[in-house]
Amino acid sequence: MPEIDVVGCTTAGELSNQGFTEGSISALSIAADDFEAAPYLMKEINQKVIFAKDDILHAASTIGLTPDSDDGFILTLIDSSQAAEEKILSLLRNNFPKLDIVGGSAADEDFKETLVSVNGETMENAAAIVFIKTSHEMLFYKENIYTPTDIQLEVTSANIKDRLVLELNGKPAAEEYARILGIDMDYLRENFRDVFFANPLGRTFGEDIWITAPTSIVDDKAIAFASLILPGTRVKLLKPIDAIAEARKTVETIKQKLPNCKGVILFNCLLRYLQFKKDNQTDIIAQEYAKLGPICGFNTHGEQLQRHHMNQTLTLVAFGD
């Protein structure tokens, strides 16, 4: 029997054909003649991502992937506590510009410990990078349950390293955010989790939205985000839309574009899951995704697709013939 690679991470709840569950294991095995995988455990991602170039090139080469390859993809499982997702995606995209990238950030229901694992070696401050070579048809997709409003903000000052927005529209970020929502600072301070949860910001590219979740108020002026926003970026305030309708749209799109779907790996933001629970929608939404066949996924602390790291999103890869 050939050696089997096993890759995983901690989660904030799981998703399978049995629905959304907590305290369980969601796993998917892939057996196909035309499907080779090469996992790599990237360590000390808080400071050594830039030095991993030779390692990722070597890992990919073991299954015949090179910087010019387009017959495969890269799956990422990244410790969310190190704010290193953007650096890792940049490294991967710069060295493998033709390979699709999809994944999620390792999560934890209690925000205490996030771990990734490759073939039994399990640790924090690390990322599991899996290079996959295949000629099977695949579809990469993201689902948003928010849509832009007409309110636009410009990030006029930011601390990139710590993912802090210091100023919006030239004013202290927290004050300006409260102003556009029509609430005062006292209310925002006391209810920031609920307010942030319902009012994320999004970077828009045409009709495409990449959601960035505010997480906390820092020094009573700045706002910390769960993904990077660069100075000069224009973002829009987002509002929620019908989550069940969007799940159905996702399923319809995949069935249309990949009619012989054999299975799906899904990376679902924890904040989405909490919203589904609050609205009593977990069962029906999980049932929609299960219409695609075998599904496997987990609730994340961030989602990746191509060169983007985002929040409050679902990203996925669906496998065809």
Rosetta blueprint (number, residue, H / E / L):
1 M L
2 P L
3 E L
4 I L
5 D L
6 V L
7 V E
8 G E
9 C E
10 T L
11 T L
12 A L
13 G L
14 E E
15 L E
16 S E
17 N L
18 Q L
19 G E
20 F E
21 T E
22 E L
23 G L
24 S L
25 I L
26 S L
27 A L
28 L L
29 S L
30 I L
31 A L
32 A L
33 D L
34 D L
35 F L
36 E E
37 A E
38 A E
39 P E
40 Y E
41 L E
42 M E
43 K E
44 E L
45 I L
46 N L
47 Q L
48 K L
49 V H
50 I H
51 F H
52 A H
53 K H
54 D H
55 D H
56 I H
57 L H
58 H H
59 A H
60 A H
61 S H
62 T L
63 I L
64 G L
65 L L
66 T L
67 P L
68 D L
69 S L
70 D L
71 D L
72 G E
73 F E
74 I E
75 L E
76 T E
77 L E
78 I E
79 D E
80 S H
81 S H
82 Q H
83 A L
84 A L
85 E H
86 E H
87 K H
88 I H
89 L H
90 S H
91 L H
92 L H
93 R H
94 N H
95 N H
96 F L
97 P L
98 K L
99 L L
100 D E
101 I E
102 V E
103 G E
104 G E
105 S E
106 A E
107 A L
108 D L
109 E L
110 D L
111 F L
112 K L
113 E L
114 T L
115 L L
116 V E
117 S E
118 V E
119 N L
120 G L
121 E E
122 T E
123 M E
124 E L
125 N L
126 A E
127 A E
128 A E
129 I E
130 V E
131 F E
132 I E
133 K E
134 T L
135 S L
136 H L
137 E L
138 M E
139 L E
140 F E
141 Y E
142 K E
143 E E
144 N E
145 I L
146 Y E
147 T E
148 P E
149 T E
150 D E
151 I E
152 Q E
153 L E
154 E E
155 V E
156 T E
157 S E
158 A E
159 N E
160 I L
161 K L
162 D L
163 R L
164 L E
165 V E
166 L E
167 E E
168 L E
169 N L
170 G L
171 K E
172 P E
173 A H
174 A H
175 E H
176 E H
177 Y H
178 A H
179 R H
180 I H
181 L H
182 G L
183 I L
184 D L
185 M H
186 D H
187 Y H
188 L H
189 R H
190 E H
191 N H
192 F H
193 R H
194 D H
195 V H
196 F H
197 F H
198 A H
199 N L
200 P L
201 L E
202 G E
203 R E
204 T E
205 F E
206 G L
207 E L
208 D E
209 I E
210 W E
211 I E
212 T E
213 A L
214 P E
215 T E
216 S E
217 I E
218 V E
219 D L
220 D L
221 K L
222 A E
223 I E
224 A E
225 F E
226 A L
227 S L
228 L L
229 I L
230 L L
231 P L
232 G L
233 T L
234 R E
235 V E
236 K E
237 L E
238 L E
239 K E
240 P E
241 I L
242 D L
243 A H
244 I H
245 A H
246 E H
247 A H
248 R H
249 K H
250 T H
251 V H
252 E H
253 T H
254 I H
255 K H
256 Q H
257 K H
258 L L
259 P L
260 N L
261 C L
262 K L
263 G E
264 V E
265 I E
266 L E
267 F E
268 N E
269 C E
270 L H
271 L H
272 R H
273 Y H
274 L H
275 Q H
276 F H
277 K H
278 K H
279 D L
280 N L
281 Q L
282 T H
283 D H
284 I H
285 I H
286 A H
287 Q H
288 E H
289 Y H
290 A H
291 K L
292 L L
293 G L
294 P L
295 I E
296 C E
297 G E
298 F E
299 N E
300 T E
301 H L
302 G L
303 E E
304 Q E
305 L E
306 Q L
307 R L
308 H E
309 H E
310 M E
311 N L
312 Q L
313 T E
314 L E
315 T E
316 L E
317 V E
318 A E
319 F E
320 G L
321 D L
